[in-house]
């Protein structure tokens, strides 16, 4: 059986996420395994063209990972009818314009999130993709983390009973850059004029995590902060941080579940992972990180008694048991790439579309409104069809 070729325009693959997760661990890994296996047993091999402004850097990446094609001419790459998919992992501010250009060129769309910095632009792209009939997808990588896959298994098995609450902790200390330790994140992350900000960056993630694992988001209360107002950039120049570097949000979900997530680039980690989710239910609780998950069923729950005059005698960590690694989980970005390729090539079912990306942007706007007005904001079902209709109403 002849192997099919699938051409992909890959834009934004010199950044940390685009290079490591999408190019190296996804597309290059898929090519190394011989392509994506389809339902009939045949394979489709990916043929990417790498696109970027720095010719030397792009050429070196292509050479390192055995890719024949690269270019600095983005317009020509988008216009080339030999490539069917346009992938974007560059800046959020550029994304709507580039997606519109690629959709009008007949390309199927796969992109990082957020899909835009505001909801009207996100909905415009969603409608255009529908109008042009192109397949589309938004990266929802955290759903495929082994730790969250284990949470999904527990939920589907009925382990939690009636789910009550979710507590998420995300973040770590990002160095200011002014005392010998360079920052681990690019400086644009801390400038709102460049598309930076914790709420814009992370609340779109929490939307798909909450919707898919714990219950659809119905309302949000959020407060953000710029805890560190001055940082030092990649060139050693001091700049004003105009974007929020931390946020603290509470979400009301379907079924009465309450979720609270702290997110910060100004916190020092004292927990099992850079992100953890603690889920409580009537029949049991679980705590998951990126890869591991521990559980405590109600039958094994200790019986503590509050006594501030006596040192605690229970080792609470010792009362939890790990969920075994009975399943081998592939890289989550690679898994979703394979799903999207099958969707494009053989119309396999696929739910993580640009609509899901727009839902993330919607929740970002609701969270920002909540912070600005210091109140709860309701999050209604997203109305994709109405061009000018307000997409969230006052609480």
N, C-alpha and C positions, 0 to 999 in steps of 0.2 A: 504494500500500500504506500503510495507516494506521500512524503511528508509535506505538509503545508507550511508556507512562510507567512509570518505576520509582522508587518513593518510598524515600528513604534517610534514616534518623535519624543525623545526624552529631554525635557527642559528643566533646568534647576537642579542638576545632579552634581554640582560642585560644592553645594552646601552639605553640612553634616548629615542631615536626614536623607536628602536626596541621594547622596553618594553611598553612605553606609547601608541604609535599609532598602532603598529602591533599586539602585544600580548593582551593588556588590552582592547583597544577601537575597535579592529577589530576581532581577532580570538575568544577571550573570550566572546565578545559581541555577536558574531554570534552563538556561542555555547549556550549562555544563551537564545537566541531567538528561539532555536530549530533547527538551521541549516540554510542553504541557500535554498530558495524556487526555484524550477526549473520550466520550462515552462509548464509542465504537472501537476503542483500543488504539486508534491512530494517534499521531502526535502532531502538534503545531509548534514549530520552532520560531522563537522571537528573533527579529532582526532589527535591533535598535539603531537609531542615529542619535548621537549625543550632540546637544546644542548648548552653546554658552558663549560668553563674550571673550573669555580668555582662551585664545587658540592653543597656546602651549599647554595649559592645564587640561583642556578637553582632549587634545591629541594624546597626551600622556595617559589619561584615563582609558581612552580607547585602546591604546597599545597594551596597557597593563592587563586589561580584561578581555583581550582577544576580539575586540569589536572593530569592524572594518570601516564604519562610517562615522564621521563627525563633521560639524560645521559651526561657523559663527553667524550664519545667515538664517535667522529664525523664520523670517517671512517665507523664504524659499522652501524651508523644511515643511512648514505648515501647508504650503500650496502643493507639495508633491503628492500626487494621487497614488503613488506606489506604497505609501505608508498609511495605515488605516486608523491608528490610535494616536492621539496627542496626550502626553502626560506632562503635568506641570507640578513642580515642587519649589518654584521660585517664590518671590515675595507675594504676600496676600494682596497688596495694593495693585499689582499688575495683573492678577489672576483673572478678574472678570473680562478685561479687554482681550487677553490672550485666548480665553475659552470661547468668547464670542467669535473671534477671528477663526479659530479652529473648527467650531461648529459650522460656521458659514462655508468653510472649505470642505465640509462633509466628513470631518473626522469624528470618530467615537472619542469620548472624553473620559479620562481618568485623572484625578487630581488630589492633591493634599488639601487639608482643611486648615483654617476656614476657607470656604470657597469665595468669600468676599469680606470686606470690612463692614458691610451694611446689608440689611435685608432687601431693600428694593433692587440692588444689583444682583443679589443672589437669586431672587425670583425671576428677574429678567433672563438670567442664564438658564434657569430651569425651564422656563416657557419656550425659549429659543430652541433648546435641545429637543423638547417635545414637538415643536413645530417642524423642525428639520428631520425628525425621526432618527436621531443618532442615539446609540447606546451610551450610557454614562454611569460613572461611579465616583464615589468619594471615599478616600481612605478612612477606615474605621478601625485602626490597628489594635486598639486596646481590647476590643472584644475577643481577639485571637490570642491574647496572652495566656500562658498555661494557668496562671493563678485564677484568672477570670473565667477560663473554660471550666475549671474545677468548681467555681461558684455556680456556674450555669448547670453543671451536672447535679450539684446538690439541690438547687432549686427545682429542677425537673423531676428529681426523685422524690420530692416532698419532704426533704430533710428538715426544712425550716418550720414546717407547719404553716401558721399564718405569719407572714413576714411583718415585722414591726418597724425596724429602723435600719439605716445605713449610715456609717460614719467613715468618711474618707479623709485621709491625710496624704497630701502630695507636696513635694518640694524638697529643697536643700539650700545650703548657703552658696550663693553665687558671689564670688569675690568681687569687691569693688574695683580692684585693679590699681589701687594707689599705694600698696605697701609691699610689693615684691611678688604678689600672687596675681597672675593675669586672670581675668574673668573667663569662666567656662562657657559663656553664652555671648553671642554677638551684641554689640552695643545697640543696634536698632531695636532689639527687644524691649528697650527701656525708653524709647521715644515714641510717643503716640502719633506724631506727625509722620513717622516711618512705618506705621502699622503695628507697633509694639503694644504690650500690655498683657498682664496675666489673665484678665477676664476674656479678652478676645482670643488669646492663645489656648486657654484650657477649658473654658465653659462649653465650647463646642464639643470637646471630648466627653465631658460629663453628660451632655445631652444624650448621645448614643449609648453610653454605658448605662445610664439610669433607665432610659426607655426600653432597652433590650434585656436587661437583667433584673430590674427591680420594680418597674412600673412607669408608665408614661408620665412625664413631668406636667403638672397642672398649674403650679405657681412657684414663685421664687422670691426670696428676700436675700439681698446681697449687699455687702459693703466692701469696697476696695480701699487700698492705701498705697502710697508711694513712701515706704518706710525709709528708703535710702535715696535722698533727692539728688545726689551728685555722685557720678561714677567716672571712670577713666576708660577711654575707648582703645581700640586695637593699635592706634598710633601713639598712645601715651598722652592723649589730650583729654583734659577734664571737660565733661559735659553735664548738662542738667538732665536728670531723668524726669521726663514729662509723662510717662506712662505708669500705671499701677504695677507694682512688683509683688503684690499680695492681694488676696481676696478671701472672703469668708462668707459662704453661701449656704442657705437652707432651702430645700426643695420639698414641696408637697407632691406626692406621687399618687397615681391611681391605687385604690385599695387602702388608702389611709396611711401608706408608708411615708415616713419622714426621713429624708436624707440630708445630712450636713457634710459639707466638704470644705476643709481648709486647704488653701493652695498658696504657696509662698516660695519665693526665691531668697527669703531672708530668715530662714529657719535652719537650725542645726539638727541633724537627723538622730533621733533616739527611738528607733522602731526597726522592724525587721527588713524594710525595703524603702525605696524612694517614694513609692505609693503603696498604701494599704487600704483595704476596705473591710470594715468590721460590720457584719450583718447579724442582727438579732432577730430570732423568730420564737414562736411559742414552744416549738419542739426542739430547737437547737440553735447554736450560733456558729459562725465561721469568720475567720480572718484570713484574707488573701492578699498576697503581694504580687509581684510580677510573675513569679514562677510557683511559689509554694502556697499551700493553703492548710490551715489547721481548723479543727472542729471540736465542739463541745456539745454533745447531745444532752437533753434535759436529765436523762438518767445518770449522767456522769458529772452533773453540775455540783460544785462544792456548796456548802452551806455556811458562808461567812457571817459573822456577827460583828457589828460595829462596836469597837472599843478603843477609843483614842488613847487610853492609858496603858495599853499592852501592845508590844511589838507584834506585827502581823506574823502569824505562824503558818499560814497557807502559802505555798509556792504556787501562785496562780498560773504561771507559765507551764508548770508541770502537769496541770490538770487538762491540758489540751492534747489532742492527738493529730498527727499529720494525715492528710489525704494522700494515699499512696500514688506513685507515678505509674499508674497502670496503662497510660496512653502516652505515646511518643508524639509530642507536639512539634510541628515544623515551625520555622520562623513565621510569625503572624503576618508580616508584610508580604512575604512570598506566597503564603496561603491565599491571601486576598487577591494578589495578582493573578494567580492561577484561576480563581473563581471568575474574575472579570474577563480573562481571556476566553474561558469556556462560554461565558455569556455572549461575547462578541462573535465567536466562531460558530457556535452551535445553538445559540439562544437558550443556554441553560439558565434556570431561575437565578435572579440576582436582586437583592433588596436594598443594597447600600448605594442608592442612586444620589444624584445631585439634590433631590428632594430632601434626603436625610442630611445632606450638607447644609441646606437652607434652614432646616430645623435647628441645627447648631447655631447658625447666625441669629436666628430668631431668639433663642434663649440668651445669647450674648447681649442682644439689645434689651431684652427684658431685665437682665441682671444689671446692666448699666443704668437703666431707668430706675430700678429699685434703689441703687446706690445714690443716684442723683436726687431722687425725691424722698428717700428714706422711708420706703413703704413696701408692702407686698405687691407684686405684679403678677396677674394671671397670665397663663400661657395657653391660649386656645389652640384648637387644631389649625394647622397652617393652611391658609386658603391660597393655593397656587394660582387659581384661575383669575382672581380679581386683581387687576393691574394696580389700582390705587387704593385698595381697601386697607385700612389700618390693621396690622397683623397681631396686635396685642391690646387689650383693653385694661383700664384701671381696675385694681383689685377692689 
